[in-house]
Amino acid sequence: MAGAFLACFIAISTLFLVGYANYLSVALGENLLEGNKLEEAGAGFHQRWLLGLAAVGLVLYVISTILFPRAKRAYLEK
Protein backbone atom coordinates (compact mmCIF):
# COMPACT_ATOMS: atom_id res chain seq x y z
CA MET A 1 0.00 0.00 0.00
CA ALA A 2 2.86 2.34 0.71
CA GLY A 3 4.20 1.80 -2.79
CA ALA A 4 0.84 2.62 -4.37
CA PHE A 5 0.49 5.73 -2.21
CA LEU A 6 4.02 6.82 -3.10
CA ALA A 7 3.30 6.25 -6.81
CA CYS A 8 0.21 8.48 -6.56
CA PHE A 9 2.21 11.16 -4.78
CA ILE A 10 4.99 11.10 -7.38
CA ALA A 11 2.47 11.18 -10.24
CA ILE A 12 0.62 14.14 -8.71
CA SER A 13 3.87 16.00 -8.10
CA THR A 14 5.07 15.35 -11.64
CA LEU A 15 1.79 16.41 -13.25
CA PHE A 16 1.67 19.57 -11.17
CA LEU A 17 5.27 20.56 -11.87
CA VAL A 18 4.93 19.94 -15.62
CA GLY A 19 1.68 21.93 -15.69
CA TYR A 20 3.26 24.74 -13.70
CA ALA A 21 6.25 24.84 -16.04
CA ASN A 22 3.90 25.07 -19.04
CA TYR A 23 1.92 27.81 -17.33
CA LEU A 24 5.06 29.81 -16.57
CA SER A 25 6.32 29.48 -20.14
CA VAL A 26 3.02 30.81 -21.49
CA ALA A 27 2.67 33.49 -18.82
CA LEU A 28 6.20 34.84 -19.08
CA GLY A 29 6.66 34.43 -22.82
CA GLU A 30 3.48 35.94 -24.21
CA ASN A 31 0.53 38.10 -23.32
CA LEU A 32 -1.86 35.83 -21.47
CA LEU A 33 -4.93 37.89 -22.34
CA GLU A 34 -4.58 37.48 -26.11
CA GLY A 35 -6.89 34.94 -27.73
CA ASN A 36 -7.49 31.79 -25.72
CA LYS A 37 -4.03 31.55 -24.16
CA LEU A 38 -5.41 31.93 -20.65
CA GLU A 39 -7.64 28.86 -21.10
CA GLU A 40 -4.77 26.88 -22.62
CA ALA A 41 -2.52 27.78 -19.70
CA GLY A 42 -5.09 26.59 -17.17
CA ALA A 43 -5.73 23.34 -19.06
CA GLY A 44 -2.07 22.41 -18.70
CA PHE A 45 -2.62 21.42 -15.08
CA HIS A 46 -4.76 18.35 -15.98
CA GLN A 47 -7.20 18.92 -13.14
CA ARG A 48 -9.12 15.67 -13.64
CA TRP A 49 -5.95 13.59 -13.43
CA LEU A 50 -4.81 15.49 -10.35
CA LEU A 51 -8.17 15.06 -8.61
CA GLY A 52 -8.38 11.38 -9.56
CA LEU A 53 -4.92 10.59 -8.27
CA ALA A 54 -5.60 12.58 -5.10
CA ALA A 55 -8.79 10.57 -4.56
CA VAL A 56 -6.92 7.29 -5.01
CA GLY A 57 -4.27 8.48 -2.55
CA LEU A 58 -6.96 9.44 -0.05
CA VAL A 59 -8.66 6.04 -0.36
CA LEU A 60 -5.32 4.29 0.17
CA TYR A 61 -4.68 6.46 3.22
CA VAL A 62 -8.07 5.64 4.75
CA ILE A 63 -7.65 1.92 4.07
CA SER A 64 -4.19 1.87 5.64
CA THR A 65 -5.47 3.84 8.64
CA ILE A 66 -8.10 1.17 9.20
CA LEU A 67 -5.86 -1.84 8.56
CA PHE A 68 -2.77 -0.72 10.51
CA PRO A 69 -4.27 -1.13 14.02
CA ARG A 70 -5.58 -4.57 13.03
CA ALA A 71 -2.17 -5.67 11.79
CA LYS A 72 -0.48 -4.26 14.89
CA ARG A 73 -2.93 -6.07 17.17
CA ALA A 74 -2.40 -9.36 15.30
CA TYR A 75 1.38 -8.93 15.51
CA LEU A 76 1.29 -8.25 19.26
CA GLU A 77 -0.91 -11.29 19.91
CA LYS A 78 1.72 -13.66 18.49
PDB file of N, CA, C and O in Angstrom:
ATOM      1  N   MET A   1       0.822  -1.194   0.000  1.00  0.00           N
ATOM      2  CA  MET A   1       0.000   0.000   0.000  1.00  0.00           C
ATOM      3  C   MET A   1       0.864   1.255   0.000  1.00  0.00           C
ATOM      4  O   MET A   1       0.514   2.265  -0.610  1.00  0.00           O
ATOM      5  N   ALA A   2       1.980   1.178   0.681  1.00  0.00           N
ATOM      6  CA  ALA A   2       2.857   2.344   0.715  1.00  0.00           C
ATOM      7  C   ALA A   2       3.405   2.645  -0.675  1.00  0.00           C
ATOM      8  O   ALA A   2       3.557   3.808  -1.048  1.00  0.00           O
ATOM      9  N   GLY A   3       3.697   1.605  -1.433  1.00  0.00           N
ATOM     10  CA  GLY A   3       4.201   1.795  -2.787  1.00  0.00           C
ATOM     11  C   GLY A   3       3.162   2.456  -3.685  1.00  0.00           C
ATOM     12  O   GLY A   3       3.490   3.345  -4.471  1.00  0.00           O
ATOM     13  N   ALA A   4       1.910   2.022  -3.566  1.00  0.00           N
ATOM     14  CA  ALA A   4       0.838   2.618  -4.368  1.00  0.00           C
ATOM     15  C   ALA A   4       0.614   4.080  -3.968  1.00  0.00           C
ATOM     16  O   ALA A   4       0.411   4.938  -4.827  1.00  0.00           O
ATOM     17  N   PHE A   5       0.653   4.355  -2.664  1.00  0.00           N
ATOM     18  CA  PHE A   5       0.490   5.733  -2.206  1.00  0.00           C
ATOM     19  C   PHE A   5       1.643   6.604  -2.700  1.00  0.00           C
ATOM     20  O   PHE A   5       1.429   7.734  -3.137  1.00  0.00           O
ATOM     21  N   LEU A   6       2.850   6.081  -2.629  1.00  0.00           N
ATOM     22  CA  LEU A   6       4.017   6.819  -3.102  1.00  0.00           C
ATOM     23  C   LEU A   6       3.947   7.064  -4.610  1.00  0.00           C
ATOM     24  O   LEU A   6       4.332   8.132  -5.086  1.00  0.00           O
ATOM     25  N   ALA A   7       3.461   6.082  -5.356  1.00  0.00           N
ATOM     26  CA  ALA A   7       3.302   6.249  -6.806  1.00  0.00           C
ATOM     27  C   ALA A   7       2.292   7.350  -7.116  1.00  0.00           C
ATOM     28  O   ALA A   7       2.510   8.149  -8.026  1.00  0.00           O
ATOM     29  N   CYS A   8       1.195   7.401  -6.374  1.00  0.00           N
ATOM     30  CA  CYS A   8       0.205   8.479  -6.559  1.00  0.00           C
ATOM     31  C   CYS A   8       0.826   9.833  -6.240  1.00  0.00           C
ATOM     32  O   CYS A   8       0.608  10.805  -6.962  1.00  0.00           O
ATOM     33  N   PHE A   9       1.592   9.894  -5.169  1.00  0.00           N
ATOM     34  CA  PHE A   9       2.215  11.157  -4.781  1.00  0.00           C
ATOM     35  C   PHE A   9       3.196  11.639  -5.837  1.00  0.00           C
ATOM     36  O   PHE A   9       3.215  12.820  -6.183  1.00  0.00           O
ATOM     37  N   ILE A  10       4.014  10.721  -6.351  1.00  0.00           N
ATOM     38  CA  ILE A  10       4.988  11.097  -7.381  1.00  0.00           C
ATOM     39  C   ILE A  10       4.282  11.523  -8.660  1.00  0.00           C
ATOM     40  O   ILE A  10       4.699  12.483  -9.308  1.00  0.00           O
ATOM     41  N   ALA A  11       3.214  10.817  -9.029  1.00  0.00           N
ATOM     42  CA  ALA A  11       2.468  11.176 -10.238  1.00  0.00           C
ATOM     43  C   ALA A  11       1.824  12.546 -10.099  1.00  0.00           C
ATOM     44  O   ALA A  11       1.858  13.345 -11.034  1.00  0.00           O
ATOM     45  N   ILE A  12       1.240  12.823  -8.946  1.00  0.00           N
ATOM     46  CA  ILE A  12       0.622  14.136  -8.710  1.00  0.00           C
ATOM     47  C   ILE A  12       1.680  15.229  -8.762  1.00  0.00           C
ATOM     48  O   ILE A  12       1.475  16.267  -9.393  1.00  0.00           O
ATOM     49  N   SER A  13       2.795  15.002  -8.110  1.00  0.00           N
ATOM     50  CA  SER A  13       3.866  16.004  -8.101  1.00  0.00           C
ATOM     51  C   SER A  13       4.384  16.274  -9.508  1.00  0.00           C
ATOM     52  O   SER A  13       4.602  17.424  -9.887  1.00  0.00           O
ATOM     53  N   THR A  14       4.579  15.205 -10.279  1.00  0.00           N
ATOM     54  CA  THR A  14       5.073  15.352 -11.643  1.00  0.00           C
ATOM     55  C   THR A  14       4.082  16.102 -12.516  1.00  0.00           C
ATOM     56  O   THR A  14       4.463  17.024 -13.237  1.00  0.00           O
ATOM     57  N   LEU A  15       2.810  15.714 -12.458  1.00  0.00           N
ATOM     58  CA  LEU A  15       1.790  16.407 -13.252  1.00  0.00           C
ATOM     59  C   LEU A  15       1.701  17.882 -12.882  1.00  0.00           C
ATOM     60  O   LEU A  15       1.583  18.739 -13.758  1.00  0.00           O
ATOM     61  N   PHE A  16       1.757  18.174 -11.597  1.00  0.00           N
ATOM     62  CA  PHE A  16       1.667  19.566 -11.172  1.00  0.00           C
ATOM     63  C   PHE A  16       2.870  20.366 -11.640  1.00  0.00           C
ATOM     64  O   PHE A  16       2.716  21.480 -12.141  1.00  0.00           O
ATOM     65  N   LEU A  17       4.063  19.813 -11.482  1.00  0.00           N
ATOM     66  CA  LEU A  17       5.267  20.558 -11.873  1.00  0.00           C
ATOM     67  C   LEU A  17       5.341  20.771 -13.382  1.00  0.00           C
ATOM     68  O   LEU A  17       5.760  21.838 -13.831  1.00  0.00           O
ATOM     69  N   VAL A  18       4.944  19.779 -14.168  1.00  0.00           N
ATOM     70  CA  VAL A  18       4.925  19.937 -15.620  1.00  0.00           C
ATOM     71  C   VAL A  18       3.888  20.985 -16.022  1.00  0.00           C
ATOM     72  O   VAL A  18       4.156  21.829 -16.877  1.00  0.00           O
ATOM     73  N   GLY A  19       2.716  20.934 -15.411  1.00  0.00           N
ATOM     74  CA  GLY A  19       1.682  21.932 -15.689  1.00  0.00           C
ATOM     75  C   GLY A  19       2.117  23.331 -15.287  1.00  0.00           C
ATOM     76  O   GLY A  19       1.845  24.302 -15.993  1.00  0.00           O
ATOM     77  N   TYR A  20       2.788  23.427 -14.163  1.00  0.00           N
ATOM     78  CA  TYR A  20       3.255  24.737 -13.700  1.00  0.00           C
ATOM     79  C   TYR A  20       4.339  25.287 -14.618  1.00  0.00           C
ATOM     80  O   TYR A  20       4.385  26.488 -14.884  1.00  0.00           O
ATOM     81  N   ALA A  21       5.210  24.407 -15.100  1.00  0.00           N
ATOM     82  CA  ALA A  21       6.249  24.844 -16.044  1.00  0.00           C
ATOM     83  C   ALA A  21       5.622  25.335 -17.346  1.00  0.00           C
ATOM     84  O   ALA A  21       6.053  26.343 -17.906  1.00  0.00           O
ATOM     85  N   ASN A  22       4.604  24.620 -17.825  1.00  0.00           N
ATOM     86  CA  ASN A  22       3.901  25.071 -19.035  1.00  0.00           C
ATOM     87  C   ASN A  22       3.212  26.412 -18.805  1.00  0.00           C
ATOM     88  O   ASN A  22       3.241  27.290 -19.667  1.00  0.00           O
ATOM     89  N   TYR A  23       2.600  26.559 -17.650  1.00  0.00           N
ATOM     90  CA  TYR A  23       1.924  27.814 -17.326  1.00  0.00           C
ATOM     91  C   TYR A  23       2.921  28.975 -17.291  1.00  0.00           C
ATOM     92  O   TYR A  23       2.661  30.048 -17.836  1.00  0.00           O
ATOM     93  N   LEU A  24       4.055  28.745 -16.647  1.00  0.00           N
ATOM     94  CA  LEU A  24       5.055  29.811 -16.571  1.00  0.00           C
ATOM     95  C   LEU A  24       5.615  30.169 -17.947  1.00  0.00           C
ATOM     96  O   LEU A  24       5.872  31.341 -18.225  1.00  0.00           O
ATOM     97  N   SER A  25       5.802  29.173 -18.805  1.00  0.00           N
ATOM     98  CA  SER A  25       6.324  29.475 -20.137  1.00  0.00           C
ATOM     99  C   SER A  25       5.330  30.298 -20.941  1.00  0.00           C
ATOM    100  O   SER A  25       5.731  31.180 -21.701  1.00  0.00           O
ATOM    101  N   VAL A  26       4.039  30.023 -20.785  1.00  0.00           N
ATOM    102  CA  VAL A  26       3.025  30.811 -21.491  1.00  0.00           C
ATOM    103  C   VAL A  26       2.889  32.186 -20.849  1.00  0.00           C
ATOM    104  O   VAL A  26       2.782  33.193 -21.549  1.00  0.00           O
ATOM    105  N   ALA A  27       2.894  32.231 -19.522  1.00  0.00           N
ATOM    106  CA  ALA A  27       2.669  33.490 -18.818  1.00  0.00           C
ATOM    107  C   ALA A  27       3.827  34.458 -18.994  1.00  0.00           C
ATOM    108  O   ALA A  27       3.609  35.662 -19.128  1.00  0.00           O
ATOM    109  N   LEU A  28       5.044  33.958 -18.997  1.00  0.00           N
ATOM    110  CA  LEU A  28       6.199  34.842 -19.084  1.00  0.00           C
ATOM    111  C   LEU A  28       6.586  35.147 -20.531  1.00  0.00           C
ATOM    112  O   LEU A  28       7.201  36.177 -20.808  1.00  0.00           O
ATOM    113  N   GLY A  29       6.232  34.264 -21.440  1.00  0.00           N
ATOM    114  CA  GLY A  29       6.664  34.432 -22.816  1.00  0.00           C
ATOM    115  C   GLY A  29       5.732  35.280 -23.664  1.00  0.00           C
ATOM    116  O   GLY A  29       6.178  35.941 -24.602  1.00  0.00           O
ATOM    117  N   GLU A  30       4.464  35.270 -23.353  1.00  0.00           N
ATOM    118  CA  GLU A  30       3.483  35.939 -24.208  1.00  0.00           C
ATOM    119  C   GLU A  30       2.469  36.678 -23.348  1.00  0.00           C
ATOM    120  O   GLU A  30       2.462  36.561 -22.122  1.00  0.00           O
ATOM    121  N   ASN A  31       1.622  37.431 -24.011  1.00  0.00           N
ATOM    122  CA  ASN A  31       0.531  38.105 -23.322  1.00  0.00           C
ATOM    123  C   ASN A  31      -0.579  37.097 -23.083  1.00  0.00           C
ATOM    124  O   ASN A  31      -1.146  36.556 -24.033  1.00  0.00           O
ATOM    125  N   LEU A  32      -0.887  36.846 -21.838  1.00  0.00           N
ATOM    126  CA  LEU A  32      -1.865  35.833 -21.474  1.00  0.00           C
ATOM    127  C   LEU A  32      -3.278  36.193 -21.896  1.00  0.00           C
ATOM    128  O   LEU A  32      -4.111  35.304 -22.073  1.00  0.00           O
ATOM    129  N   LEU A  33      -3.565  37.470 -22.059  1.00  0.00           N
ATOM    130  CA  LEU A  33      -4.927  37.887 -22.340  1.00  0.00           C
ATOM    131  C   LEU A  33      -5.261  37.888 -23.828  1.00  0.00           C
ATOM    132  O   LEU A  33      -6.390  38.211 -24.198  1.00  0.00           O
ATOM    133  N   GLU A  34      -4.318  37.539 -24.679  1.00  0.00           N
ATOM    134  CA  GLU A  34      -4.583  37.478 -26.109  1.00  0.00           C
ATOM    135  C   GLU A  34      -5.193  36.133 -26.468  1.00  0.00           C
ATOM    136  O   GLU A  34      -4.700  35.086 -26.048  1.00  0.00           O
ATOM    137  N   GLY A  35      -6.260  36.168 -27.241  1.00  0.00           N
ATOM    138  CA  GLY A  35      -6.887  34.942 -27.728  1.00  0.00           C
ATOM    139  C   GLY A  35      -7.340  34.039 -26.598  1.00  0.00           C
ATOM    140  O   GLY A  35      -7.912  34.501 -25.611  1.00  0.00           O
ATOM    141  N   ASN A  36      -7.084  32.762 -26.750  1.00  0.00           N
ATOM    142  CA  ASN A  36      -7.493  31.793 -25.724  1.00  0.00           C
ATOM    143  C   ASN A  36      -6.294  31.237 -24.963  1.00  0.00           C
ATOM    144  O   ASN A  36      -6.340  30.101 -24.491  1.00  0.00           O
ATOM    145  N   LYS A  37      -5.248  31.998 -24.838  1.00  0.00           N
ATOM    146  CA  LYS A  37      -4.026  31.547 -24.163  1.00  0.00           C
ATOM    147  C   LYS A  37      -4.249  31.318 -22.670  1.00  0.00           C
ATOM    148  O   LYS A  37      -3.622  30.444 -22.072  1.00  0.00           O
ATOM    149  N   LEU A  38      -5.133  32.094 -22.076  1.00  0.00           N
ATOM    150  CA  LEU A  38      -5.413  31.926 -20.651  1.00  0.00           C
ATOM    151  C   LEU A  38      -6.058  30.566 -20.387  1.00  0.00           C
ATOM    152  O   LEU A  38      -5.713  29.892 -19.417  1.00  0.00           O
ATOM    153  N   GLU A  39      -6.994  30.165 -21.247  1.00  0.00           N
ATOM    154  CA  GLU A  39      -7.635  28.860 -21.096  1.00  0.00           C
ATOM    155  C   GLU A  39      -6.645  27.731 -21.344  1.00  0.00           C
ATOM    156  O   GLU A  39      -6.670  26.717 -20.647  1.00  0.00           O
ATOM    157  N   GLU A  40      -5.775  27.901 -22.331  1.00  0.00           N
ATOM    158  CA  GLU A  40      -4.772  26.883 -22.617  1.00  0.00           C
ATOM    159  C   GLU A  40      -3.793  26.736 -21.453  1.00  0.00           C
ATOM    160  O   GLU A  40      -3.358  25.629 -21.138  1.00  0.00           O
ATOM    161  N   ALA A  41      -3.457  27.834 -20.830  1.00  0.00           N
ATOM    162  CA  ALA A  41      -2.525  27.779 -19.699  1.00  0.00           C
ATOM    163  C   ALA A  41      -3.147  27.042 -18.518  1.00  0.00           C
ATOM    164  O   ALA A  41      -2.468  26.271 -17.840  1.00  0.00           O
ATOM    165  N   GLY A  42      -4.417  27.271 -18.272  1.00  0.00           N
ATOM    166  CA  GLY A  42      -5.093  26.588 -17.173  1.00  0.00           C
ATOM    167  C   GLY A  42      -5.313  25.112 -17.444  1.00  0.00           C
ATOM    168  O   GLY A  42      -5.314  24.306 -16.514  1.00  0.00           O
ATOM    169  N   ALA A  43      -5.499  24.746 -18.705  1.00  0.00           N
ATOM    170  CA  ALA A  43      -5.733  23.345 -19.063  1.00  0.00           C
ATOM    171  C   ALA A  43      -4.468  22.507 -18.911  1.00  0.00           C
ATOM    172  O   ALA A  43      -4.549  21.280 -18.863  1.00  0.00           O
ATOM    173  N   GLY A  44      -3.324  23.134 -18.836  1.00  0.00           N
ATOM    174  CA  GLY A  44      -2.068  22.406 -18.702  1.00  0.00           C
ATOM    175  C   GLY A  44      -1.901  21.714 -17.366  1.00  0.00           C
ATOM    176  O   GLY A  44      -1.001  20.889 -17.209  1.00  0.00           O
ATOM    177  N   PHE A  45      -2.743  22.030 -16.405  1.00  0.00           N
ATOM    178  CA  PHE A  45      -2.623  21.416 -15.082  1.00  0.00           C
ATOM    179  C   PHE A  45      -3.304  20.051 -14.982  1.00  0.00           C
ATOM    180  O   PHE A  45      -3.104  19.351 -13.990  1.00  0.00           O
ATOM    181  N   HIS A  46      -4.093  19.655 -15.963  1.00  0.00           N
ATOM    182  CA  HIS A  46      -4.760  18.346 -15.976  1.00  0.00           C
ATOM    183  C   HIS A  46      -5.513  18.109 -14.668  1.00  0.00           C
ATOM    184  O   HIS A  46      -5.203  17.188 -13.913  1.00  0.00           O
ATOM    185  N   GLN A  47      -6.504  18.955 -14.420  1.00  0.00           N
ATOM    186  CA  GLN A  47      -7.203  18.919 -13.138  1.00  0.00           C
ATOM    187  C   GLN A  47      -7.878  17.586 -12.859  1.00  0.00           C
ATOM    188  O   GLN A  47      -7.890  17.130 -11.715  1.00  0.00           O
ATOM    189  N   ARG A  48      -8.436  16.957 -13.874  1.00  0.00           N
ATOM    190  CA  ARG A  48      -9.120  15.671 -13.638  1.00  0.00           C
ATOM    191  C   ARG A  48      -8.139  14.590 -13.207  1.00  0.00           C
ATOM    192  O   ARG A  48      -8.437  13.797 -12.314  1.00  0.00           O
ATOM    193  N   TRP A  49      -6.968  14.557 -13.841  1.00  0.00           N
ATOM    194  CA  TRP A  49      -5.954  13.595 -13.434  1.00  0.00           C
ATOM    195  C   TRP A  49      -5.487  13.866 -12.009  1.00  0.00           C
ATOM    196  O   TRP A  49      -5.333  12.941 -11.211  1.00  0.00           O
ATOM    197  N   LEU A  50      -5.264  15.144 -11.695  1.00  0.00           N
ATOM    198  CA  LEU A  50      -4.812  15.488 -10.345  1.00  0.00           C
ATOM    199  C   LEU A  50      -5.852  15.103  -9.299  1.00  0.00           C
ATOM    200  O   LEU A  50      -5.510  14.542  -8.258  1.00  0.00           O
ATOM    201  N   LEU A  51      -7.112  15.400  -9.570  1.00  0.00           N
ATOM    202  CA  LEU A  51      -8.172  15.057  -8.611  1.00  0.00           C
ATOM    203  C   LEU A  51      -8.345  13.544  -8.493  1.00  0.00           C
ATOM    204  O   LEU A  51      -8.555  13.032  -7.393  1.00  0.00           O
ATOM    205  N   GLY A  52      -8.261  12.829  -9.603  1.00  0.00           N
ATOM    206  CA  GLY A  52      -8.384  11.376  -9.563  1.00  0.00           C
ATOM    207  C   GLY A  52      -7.269  10.722  -8.779  1.00  0.00           C
ATOM    208  O   GLY A  52      -7.515   9.838  -7.958  1.00  0.00           O
ATOM    209  N   LEU A  53      -6.043  11.152  -9.025  1.00  0.00           N
ATOM    210  CA  LEU A  53      -4.916  10.591  -8.272  1.00  0.00           C
ATOM    211  C   LEU A  53      -4.979  10.969  -6.793  1.00  0.00           C
ATOM    212  O   LEU A  53      -4.614  10.170  -5.930  1.00  0.00           O
ATOM    213  N   ALA A  54      -5.441  12.178  -6.501  1.00  0.00           N
ATOM    214  CA  ALA A  54      -5.599  12.580  -5.100  1.00  0.00           C
ATOM    215  C   ALA A  54      -6.668  11.737  -4.416  1.00  0.00           C
ATOM    216  O   ALA A  54      -6.522  11.378  -3.247  1.00  0.00           O
ATOM    217  N   ALA A  55      -7.738  11.420  -5.131  1.00  0.00           N
ATOM    218  CA  ALA A  55      -8.795  10.574  -4.562  1.00  0.00           C
ATOM    219  C   ALA A  55      -8.277   9.162  -4.292  1.00  0.00           C
ATOM    220  O   ALA A  55      -8.582   8.578  -3.252  1.00  0.00           O
ATOM    221  N   VAL A  56      -7.498   8.614  -5.221  1.00  0.00           N
ATOM    222  CA  VAL A  56      -6.918   7.290  -5.014  1.00  0.00           C
ATOM    223  C   VAL A  56      -5.972   7.308  -3.812  1.00  0.00           C
ATOM    224  O   VAL A  56      -5.982   6.382  -3.000  1.00  0.00           O
ATOM    225  N   GLY A  57      -5.165   8.348  -3.699  1.00  0.00           N
ATOM    226  CA  GLY A  57      -4.272   8.476  -2.548  1.00  0.00           C
ATOM    227  C   GLY A  57      -5.035   8.578  -1.244  1.00  0.00           C
ATOM    228  O   GLY A  57      -4.627   8.000  -0.237  1.00  0.00           O
ATOM    229  N   LEU A  58      -6.137   9.307  -1.253  1.00  0.00           N
ATOM    230  CA  LEU A  58      -6.957   9.444  -0.050  1.00  0.00           C
ATOM    231  C   LEU A  58      -7.585   8.106   0.337  1.00  0.00           C
ATOM    232  O   LEU A  58      -7.617   7.757   1.517  1.00  0.00           O
ATOM    233  N   VAL A  59      -8.079   7.365  -0.637  1.00  0.00           N
ATOM    234  CA  VAL A  59      -8.656   6.044  -0.356  1.00  0.00           C
ATOM    235  C   VAL A  59      -7.591   5.109   0.211  1.00  0.00           C
ATOM    236  O   VAL A  59      -7.858   4.380   1.166  1.00  0.00           O
ATOM    237  N   LEU A  60      -6.401   5.121  -0.359  1.00  0.00           N
ATOM    238  CA  LEU A  60      -5.316   4.294   0.169  1.00  0.00           C
ATOM    239  C   LEU A  60      -4.957   4.693   1.597  1.00  0.00           C
ATOM    240  O   LEU A  60      -4.674   3.835   2.433  1.00  0.00           O
ATOM    241  N   TYR A  61      -4.970   5.983   1.872  1.00  0.00           N
ATOM    242  CA  TYR A  61      -4.676   6.462   3.224  1.00  0.00           C
ATOM    243  C   TYR A  61      -5.727   5.964   4.222  1.00  0.00           C
ATOM    244  O   TYR A  61      -5.388   5.495   5.309  1.00  0.00           O
ATOM    245  N   VAL A  62      -6.996   6.069   3.844  1.00  0.00           N
ATOM    246  CA  VAL A  62      -8.067   5.636   4.749  1.00  0.00           C
ATOM    247  C   VAL A  62      -7.994   4.132   4.987  1.00  0.00           C
ATOM    248  O   VAL A  62      -8.147   3.669   6.118  1.00  0.00           O
ATOM    249  N   ILE A  63      -7.760   3.374   3.924  1.00  0.00           N
ATOM    250  CA  ILE A  63      -7.654   1.917   4.071  1.00  0.00           C
ATOM    251  C   ILE A  63      -6.488   1.553   4.984  1.00  0.00           C
ATOM    252  O   ILE A  63      -6.628   0.694   5.854  1.00  0.00           O
ATOM    253  N   SER A  64      -5.346   2.195   4.794  1.00  0.00           N
ATOM    254  CA  SER A  64      -4.192   1.870   5.640  1.00  0.00           C
ATOM    255  C   SER A  64      -4.417   2.315   7.078  1.00  0.00           C
ATOM    256  O   SER A  64      -3.921   1.675   8.005  1.00  0.00           O
ATOM    257  N   THR A  65      -5.153   3.394   7.277  1.00  0.00           N
ATOM    258  CA  THR A  65      -5.470   3.845   8.636  1.00  0.00           C
ATOM    259  C   THR A  65      -6.356   2.835   9.347  1.00  0.00           C
ATOM    260  O   THR A  65      -6.245   2.656  10.559  1.00  0.00           O
ATOM    261  N   ILE A  66      -7.227   2.180   8.607  1.00  0.00           N
ATOM    262  CA  ILE A  66      -8.103   1.168   9.200  1.00  0.00           C
ATOM    263  C   ILE A  66      -7.344  -0.134   9.426  1.00  0.00           C
ATOM    264  O   ILE A  66      -7.509  -0.768  10.468  1.00  0.00           O
ATOM    265  N   LEU A  67      -6.521  -0.541   8.472  1.00  0.00           N
ATOM    266  CA  LEU A  67      -5.863  -1.835   8.559  1.00  0.00           C
ATOM    267  C   LEU A  67      -4.639  -1.857   9.473  1.00  0.00           C
ATOM    268  O   LEU A  67      -4.296  -2.918   9.996  1.00  0.00           O
ATOM    269  N   PHE A  68      -3.979  -0.733   9.681  1.00  0.00           N
ATOM    270  CA  PHE A  68      -2.768  -0.721  10.506  1.00  0.00           C
ATOM    271  C   PHE A  68      -3.024  -1.173  11.943  1.00  0.00           C
ATOM    272  O   PHE A  68      -2.278  -2.017  12.440  1.00  0.00           O
ATOM    273  N   PRO A  69      -4.045  -0.651  12.639  1.00  0.00           N
ATOM    274  CA  PRO A  69      -4.267  -1.133  14.017  1.00  0.00           C
ATOM    275  C   PRO A  69      -4.584  -2.629  14.073  1.00  0.00           C
ATOM    276  O   PRO A  69      -4.203  -3.313  15.023  1.00  0.00           O
ATOM    277  N   ARG A  70      -5.285  -3.134  13.050  1.00  0.00           N
ATOM    278  CA  ARG A  70      -5.577  -4.570  13.029  1.00  0.00           C
ATOM    279  C   ARG A  70      -4.288  -5.381  12.878  1.00  0.00           C
ATOM    280  O   ARG A  70      -4.096  -6.384  13.566  1.00  0.00           O
ATOM    281  N   ALA A  71      -3.427  -4.952  11.994  1.00  0.00           N
ATOM    282  CA  ALA A  71      -2.166  -5.667  11.788  1.00  0.00           C
ATOM    283  C   ALA A  71      -1.289  -5.573  13.030  1.00  0.00           C
ATOM    284  O   ALA A  71      -0.624  -6.544  13.392  1.00  0.00           O
ATOM    285  N   LYS A  72      -1.282  -4.435  13.675  1.00  0.00           N
ATOM    286  CA  LYS A  72      -0.479  -4.255  14.889  1.00  0.00           C
ATOM    287  C   LYS A  72      -1.002  -5.159  16.000  1.00  0.00           C
ATOM    288  O   LYS A  72      -0.219  -5.786  16.714  1.00  0.00           O
ATOM    289  N   ARG A  73      -2.320  -5.227  16.146  1.00  0.00           N
ATOM    290  CA  ARG A  73      -2.928  -6.071  17.167  1.00  0.00           C
ATOM    291  C   ARG A  73      -2.603  -7.552  16.901  1.00  0.00           C
ATOM    292  O   ARG A  73      -2.281  -8.297  17.828  1.00  0.00           O
ATOM    293  N   ALA A  74      -2.689  -7.966  15.640  1.00  0.00           N
ATOM    294  CA  ALA A  74      -2.398  -9.360  15.299  1.00  0.00           C
ATOM    295  C   ALA A  74      -0.924  -9.682  15.551  1.00  0.00           C
ATOM    296  O   ALA A  74      -0.588 -10.786  15.978  1.00  0.00           O
ATOM    297  N   TYR A  75      -0.060  -8.727  15.288  1.00  0.00           N
ATOM    298  CA  TYR A  75       1.381  -8.935  15.513  1.00  0.00           C
ATOM    299  C   TYR A  75       1.683  -9.054  17.013  1.00  0.00           C
ATOM    300  O   TYR A  75       2.487  -9.891  17.424  1.00  0.00           O
ATOM    301  N   LEU A  76       1.042  -8.225  17.813  1.00  0.00           N
ATOM    302  CA  LEU A  76       1.292  -8.250  19.259  1.00  0.00           C
ATOM    303  C   LEU A  76       0.706  -9.496  19.926  1.00  0.00           C
ATOM    304  O   LEU A  76       1.190  -9.909  20.980  1.00  0.00           O
ATOM    305  N   GLU A  77      -0.312 -10.095  19.340  1.00  0.00           N
ATOM    306  CA  GLU A  77      -0.914 -11.288  19.913  1.00  0.00           C
ATOM    307  C   GLU A  77      -0.065 -12.529  19.704  1.00  0.00           C
ATOM    308  O   GLU A  77      -0.256 -13.530  20.394  1.00  0.00           O
ATOM    309  N   LYS A  78       0.866 -12.481  18.768  1.00  0.00           N
ATOM    310  CA  LYS A  78       1.715 -13.660  18.491  1.00  0.00           C
ATOM    311  C   LYS A  78       2.696 -13.921  19.581  1.00  0.00           C
ATOM    312  O   LYS A  78       3.475 -14.870  19.496  1.00  0.00           O
TER     313      LYS A  78
END
